[in-house]
Amino acid sequence: MKTKLVQILLISFLVITFQGCIVGTVVSAPFKIAGAVVNTVTPDIVGDTISGTGDVIDAVIPF
């Protein structure tokens, strides 16, 4: 029983380590979605700028 718990904790730790935390992705998601919506009604440069802001936020937030 104890070894099974250790295996589950180790696998969970490895998954989180290799995936990274989701905070940056969650914070940048509204910008990426808004950029995609704006791209449908305005020139691409406007929506791409908004989406680019989301990409920068995702890259800057390390956790």
Phi, psi and omega per residue, in radians:
M1 nan -0.752 -3.110
K2 -1.173 -0.690 -3.137
T3 -1.173 -0.584 3.105
K4 -1.139 -0.725 3.104
L5 -1.118 -0.736 3.118
V6 -1.120 -0.703 3.105
Q7 -1.105 -0.763 3.137
I8 -1.117 -0.757 3.124
L9 -1.135 -0.704 3.132
L10 -1.139 -0.775 3.124
I11 -1.125 -0.726 3.108
S12 -1.085 -0.755 3.118
F13 -1.088 -0.757 3.142
L14 -1.134 -0.706 3.126
V15 -1.109 -0.785 3.133
I16 -1.162 -0.651 -3.135
T17 -1.139 -0.803 -3.093
F18 -1.367 -0.471 -3.138
Q19 -1.421 -0.619 -3.024
G20 1.534 2.951 -3.133
C21 -1.478 2.825 -2.995
I22 -1.713 0.031 -3.056
V23 -1.070 -0.841 -3.137
G24 -1.066 -0.680 3.132
T25 -1.166 -0.720 -3.134
V26 -1.176 -0.716 -3.125
V27 -1.192 -0.619 -3.091
S28 -1.482 -0.258 -3.080
A29 -1.007 -0.787 3.131
P30 -1.044 -0.615 3.118
F31 -1.194 -0.716 3.130
K32 -1.160 -0.706 3.128
I33 -1.192 -0.782 3.122
A34 -1.084 -0.687 3.102
G35 -1.102 -0.693 3.115
A36 -1.168 -0.679 3.125
V37 -1.198 -0.762 -3.136
V38 -1.128 -0.575 3.110
N39 -1.050 -0.465 -3.101
T40 -1.353 -0.385 -3.063
V41 -2.048 -0.202 -3.126
T42 -2.244 3.029 3.060
P43 -1.032 2.649 -3.054
D44 -1.010 -0.566 -3.067
I45 -1.086 -0.577 -3.124
V46 -1.220 -0.902 3.139
G47 -1.137 -0.636 3.128
D48 -1.161 -0.581 3.095
T49 -1.150 -0.741 3.123
I50 -1.149 -0.768 3.108
S51 -1.121 -0.632 3.095
G52 -1.097 -0.615 3.066
T53 -1.065 -0.735 3.088
G54 -1.096 -0.683 3.116
D55 -1.137 -0.695 3.117
V56 -1.135 -0.767 3.121
I57 -1.055 -0.744 3.140
D58 -1.103 -0.636 -3.128
A59 -1.341 -0.579 -3.048
V60 -1.359 -0.660 -3.112
I61 -1.361 1.950 -3.022
P62 -1.425 -0.103 -3.082
F63 -2.151 nan nan
